[in-house]
Amino acid sequence: VEADLVVRNCRLYVPYTMEFIECDVYVSGGRVLAVDCGEGYRIACREELNAGGRPVVPGFIDAHFHVDSSMLAPWTLARALAARGTTCVVTDPHEVANVAGVEGVEWLMEACGSLPIRVYFQVPSCVPASPFEDPGAELSLEDQLRLAERGCIALGEVMDYVGLVSGDPRLSRLVSEARHRGLVIEGHCPGLSGLDLDRYVYAGVDSDHTKLTSGNALEKARKGVFLEVQEKSLTEDVVDLLCRLPPGSYCLVTDDVLPDKLARDGHLDHLVRLAVKLGLPIEKALYAVTLAPAARMGLRDLGAVAPGKAADLAVLEDLESLRARVVFCRGRLVYRRGGAPPVEAVSVPRRFLSTVHVAPLHEEDLAIRIGAKRGTAVVNVIGVEERSTLTRWLVREVPVRDGLLRWDETGLTLAAVVNRYGRGRRALGLLEGCRVEGGAAATTYAHDAHNLIIVGNSPRDMVAAAEKVAGMSGGVAVSVGGSIRCALPLPLMGIMSLDPLEKAAAAVAEIKEALRELGYRHTDPLKSLSTLTLTVAPELRLSTWGLVDVKRRRVVPLVVKVSEE
Amino acid sequence: VEADLVVRNCRLYVPYTMEFIECDVYVSGGRVLAVDCGEGYRIACREELNAGGRPVVPGFIDAHFHVDSSMLAPWTLARALAARGTTCVVTDPHEVANVAGVEGVEWLMEACGSLPIRVYFQVPSCVPASPFEDPGAELSLEDQLRLAERGCIALGEVMDYVGLVSGDPRLSRLVSEARHRGLVIEGHCPGLSGLDLDRYVYAGVDSDHTKLTSGNALEKARKGVFLEVQEKSLTEDVVDLLCRLPPGSYCLVTDDVLPDKLARDGHLDHLVRLAVKLGLPIEKALYAVTLAPAARMGLRDLGAVAPGKAADLAVLEDLESLRARVVFCRGRLVYRRGGAPPVEAVSVPRRFLSTVHVAPLHEEDLAIRIGAKRGTAVVNVIGVEERSTLTRWLVREVPVRDGLLRWDETGLTLAAVVNRYGRGRRALGLLEGCRVEGGAAATTYAHDAHNLIIVGNSPRDMVAAAEKVAGMSGGVAVSVGGSIRCALPLPLMGIMSLDPLEKAAAAVAEIKEALRELGYRHTDPLKSLSTLTLTVAPELRLSTWGLVDVKRRRVVPLVVKVSEE
């Protein structure tokens, strides 16, 4: 037997026994050949690396992630993830599906096939996410079953929990077909509890990655829901609970990670550090990014460095920083500190680079005309929360003058959503809790349909920002005083950049800073902006159909009542 | 929603959180509909059962079991297992495959399909177990792949670890084809360690159910071997180790259980009690017979009582006795204390009831003739161990008189293995460490080829016992002083009884007792007897080919050297 590589003097993390052992790891043909715990195996080796007693961990695995909401091209993302020790992500490509349908998903699958890290796919379960979206494409049940046959390993987050619980026949059929094919069924059920939770799980969905508290996490775990714990769920209480659960009952996931966050904090490494800081033993935290997600996803060859398993592993500087020194995936070097091998870009069909077709927007289009000269109007308003992407449904009184709604006099902010797939439909709404004083922001990165959303307190800037985004074939732009303050082009399907990580990260950071300066108070103003359109997250959202009452699944008018003076 | 059944006031064991919770469990259509933890769900129910605060557990699952080595007909076995809270076994039908090939396996699969408990199948990996067996049938690679397509979920214990490690092409291909089809690969590697273990695991086999010590269990676990812990491995040291492992790294299994043991001690319930007695917390012990085996075997709907999971559950008297009070499988009652529903027998094709075809045996056939009048002979002898089914390879000097080997003068015991599939081949051997003074025992229940083995110190009784077994179309018989002392007919393929549990259990107990009385010192003389023929277990065995040196995979002569006086 000859090995391609031996990594000597490892302090190897073994999830099966939840301990670190001193050993040499032999690799052959992309798999681990042998783990020598001081027995002095005699195996000839083509290449040798000395870990110098440093920690060696199985490559990290993210069981719930969206490649296509990272704002990065897949090849750029792959390089950035590898640098953080992540060698496998399971992605639900529902952003791309909303923009470009099955064709887009198939292109993404092909593009990801040649990446240095592993990308497994889920079948997007809800495209459109709700009947009140206006996406570039839809997935029929046939499309979804075709994707299931094409190697997808799971059904992506079943967001329409209201639909499933109430027995929506199409969704029920999809879930049951997916189960029948042995797919893992991924969930999304924020705050679901009691009998509704039982019903959701009974229908076949048995994971959740939405915001967890220790109380609902315990309820969910007891009912067989595999907990996919995001950063926003990582509180002391939740970590206390995780400490008590068997390590196969949960994992850590990142869901959506924007470039600035990825460059600054990292990926799963960041969550492990955070969890450890909150009291989770490192052995359990590592289990939650290695064997637990592998087992959950049925990836039997992944999640551990052991004979026969994939040679996906990272040599770390130390267990505190978790900084990767060298990372291998399939036995091949995918990252080396100070000299990571480049990742080749995949060619993109021209049509996926010009997906933004917006009718010209004028300031008049943004005026809200009322059938009364002067008086007040009662309006439905989206309440933006500072620390969450959930919104509240507010009702406010706004003055009317000269037949126009004077929202600008009441501290509200205007929002417009414009179809960007050439169909012309658009709608206006009002926001409270965020401001874009004397400016505007626009983006085609707006979940899940990725139409063009524009928010601002200045109609002139709203038009300017919208024009800028359209001119870039998609992206994000902030306009102040009539001129563009900053922008990030996202020409790949209107949601992904072709820039390197550092450049995209800087642009995103700049945009967030600009938004904050203009008065958009939010822990992540770009995340807030890009989810105002998400018609499956409570309570009130704006799509091209108008204001959507998420819980009752209906469109509600902007203006409820007008009182003329 | 209407439920078929509600079990109220459960103290439910939840493996996901490793705790007991008070709740009501609703069942509908064979699955758990809802688990109500005091919220007062309003669900109409057709039937109600009050658990009265007693423990309720998911039905026990045995991931490594042989239905066909239980000596019971499948329907009798199923009833006995259900009474112990076991609702699922994963069986490797290699006994039936050795007797009746693919046809036999397909019949068994069909027969098990109508049982009240779940029986999942593995593809027997080695039929014959080695080139030195002489079975009724063999499985070709094509046969095995056909079984893989017919719904088998795993490749059965790859016993020929020597073959696999040395790269036997047929076996390597089988393992890789099975992996490719997503089958779990089950192992069997007694004492394997170091680089040979790495190689075995590298080839794709990642479990082991053979005798474990804490040392080799730790080594195996570290290398990714899922530990299937049998009773013989349940020592204080091993349990100490299990306490430290994550609960997904091991399970409890029973492998072969004879009727007397099943009736007296039980099944997995017995192992749980034993493990707890040795220090394993009950929460972990229960995990090891519910969620751990289900996850290992990819049985996603089993192993827990939670919404959407199978309604396989047992109401127990208490956690100390673990005695089952009521047991459900697929939501149907399969056991109720004091009044279990009967299980219908499945019709057996006539040919499976007459599988024993032995040429008449005479006392002269048992004489060992030597090409010398008088002197001594050096002979190879099987050393029987008192507390194990492993054997030692001994070399002894035996007197020769009148051209005959006088083994009877040296404290040895004679053994004969006779082909029982009408092919006439037979061989003789000698045993040390066990006696059958003035008598003999014979059986067609002899792993893995299930030929007729006869051991004894009286050739007359050996002939009588053999005739008795042949006359019963298979079974076990003990003869003393020329007449049959006790016997158990096993007419179904020569290895399974058609009697009820109690009757078979009494017969087996009687046979063991008789063997012990006659001088067969062993913790389980019948198990010892029936494995003397197992040519894959070290060190020396007897098949119709003669004495088999297991480690070097060759036949060795009974008589090594003769010195004439």
Interface residues (C-beta under 8 A of the other chain):
Chain A: V1 V14 P15 Y16 T17 M18 I21 R31 V32 L33 A34 V35 D36 C37 E39 Y41 I43 G182 G194 L195 L197 D198 R199 V201 Y202 A203 G204 D206 L218 E219 A221 R222 K223 G224 R244 L245 P246 P247 G248 S249 Y287 L291 A295 G298 A304 A306 P307 G308 K309
Chain B: V1 V14 P15 Y16 T17 M18 I21 R31 V32 L33 A34 V35 D36 C37 E39 Y41 I43 G182 G194 L195 L197 D198 R199 V201 Y202 A203 G204 D206 L218 E219 A221 R222 K223 G224 R244 L245 P246 P247 G248 S249 Y287 L291 A295 G298 A304 A306 P307 G308 K309
